[in-house]
Amino acid sequence: MTRPVAGIICCTRTVGIEPAQAVMSRYVEATMAHADVAALLVPSLPGRMRAAEVVGRLDGLMLTGSPSNLDPALYGEEIGDAPGPFDTARDGMTADLIKAMLDLGKPVFGICRGFQEINVAFGGTLRRDMAANPDLIAHHAPDDVDFNGMFDHTHEVALTPGGVLARAFGAEAAVVNSVHYQGVDRLGEGLAVEARAPDGVVEAFSATVNGAPVLAVQWHPEWKPAQNRQSQIFFEIFGRALRGAPLVVDTPGASR
Ligand SMILES: N[C@@H](CCC(=O)NCCCC(=O)O)C(=O)O
């Protein structure tokens, strides 16, 4: 039987001295393995391709994490010294893809940068002080840790009772990795909070648009999902969304 096809966004990166369309394999492999789908990588080349030309071939869209930050102008803040790196090609492509997918009633899921992109697409704003603000918990590991150590940095989130994640995980809280310097400031219109950090910052949200589920998390379920049942469940939800199935099969204690 042919499986659904997930579109997975590429970033503009540099390989050697050349610009490249790239996505870390962990995002692609976790999506394919745990959502049980085929995948197509979508280039962030909005000057060469319109989202409307490809969304008809996709059953759902996965927006990945990335070290790059959204251009604050996208959420109405013109700041000369905003922290980069930027990837304005990805900014443009994802904004068009989110709209085109949801216009067709097709699922859109996001991880970390993808979560931030969806919030902005729904009219929300971002804050850029998630690692430095003493009033917040540390949302990023200290600068001197190595790459693996970055993903070892965790904190708890409270899951919204009755929400998609609380039901799917069969839990009231979860411990999540935290690899971001920016986060949700104003939540986009129509997005329902799925999880909050202990400092109140929104860590996951959901929505339904034209019948299509939207679900996004600030953390990284693609990081070693074999070791984390809740990470697997995030992608299983995506797989169900692409099949038009109910997002949650209510099984008490699902993640335990
Ligand atoms: N740059 C944004 C988004 C954070 C993010 O997606 N981090 C992932 C980095 C690791 C990877 O490449 O997967 C922010 O800092 O908030």
The ligand as an SDF file (V2000), in Angstrom:
LIG
                    3D

 16 15  0  0  0  0  0  0  0  0999 V2000
   17.0550   29.4770   15.9740 N   0  0  0  0  0  0  0  0  0  0  0  0
   15.8520   29.4240   16.7290 C   0  0  0  0  0  0  0  0  0  0  0  0
   15.2240   28.0550   16.5780 C   0  0  0  0  0  0  0  0  0  0  0  0
   15.9020   27.0150   17.4040 C   0  0  0  0  0  0  0  0  0  0  0  0
   16.0480   25.6780   16.7210 C   0  0  0  0  0  0  0  0  0  0  0  0
   15.2980   25.2780   15.8740 O   0  0  0  0  0  0  0  0  0  0  0  0
   17.1150   24.9900   17.1340 N   0  0  0  0  0  0  0  0  0  0  0  0
   17.5600   23.8020   16.5180 C   0  0  0  0  0  0  0  0  0  0  0  0
   19.0310   23.8010   16.4550 C   0  0  0  0  0  0  0  0  0  0  0  0
   19.6160   22.4630   16.1830 C   0  0  0  0  0  0  0  0  0  0  0  0
   19.2210   21.8810   14.8570 C   0  0  0  0  0  0  0  0  0  0  0  0
   19.8220   22.2350   13.8180 O   0  0  0  0  0  0  0  0  0  0  0  0
   18.3180   21.0570   14.8210 O   0  0  0  0  0  0  0  0  0  0  0  0
   16.0860   29.7570   18.1930 C   0  0  0  0  0  0  0  0  0  0  0  0
   17.2430   29.7980   18.6090 O   0  0  0  0  0  0  0  0  0  0  0  0
   15.1030   29.9640   18.9100 O   0  0  0  0  0  0  0  0  0  0  0  0
  1  2  1  0
  2  3  1  0
  2 14  1  0
  3  4  1  0
  4  5  1  0
  5  6  2  0
  5  7  1  0
  7  8  1  0
  8  9  1  0
  9 10  1  0
 10 11  1  0
 11 12  2  0
 11 13  1  0
 14 15  2  0
 14 16  1  0
M  END
$$$$
